[in-house]
Amino acid sequence: MCRCSVSIPSNIAEGYERFSKKEKAHFLSIAKGSVGELKTQVMLAFELGYLHKENYLLITNECEEIGKMLGKLMYLHKNN
């Protein structure tokens, strides 16, 4: 969970340091994939009893919001 949660902002930053739109889009896509990976790992941690329901719901909701923000960022990037 630590690796994919660090991967999200790291890939956003790396994408914005690239020169081409294609490279930026690629790294935003990787960041969005890391959100999905984190959501899966959080779900598994909850199902296996490592997370309380409150924390599971909090983290899952945060992942959903971050995923939506990345989706909008990708859309704006594509259309500018």
Buried (B, 14 or more C-beta within 10 A) or exposed (E): BEEBBEBBEBBBEBBEEEEEEEBBBBBBBBBBBBBEBBBEBBBEBBEEEEBEEEEBEEBBEBBEEBBEEBEEBBEEBEEE
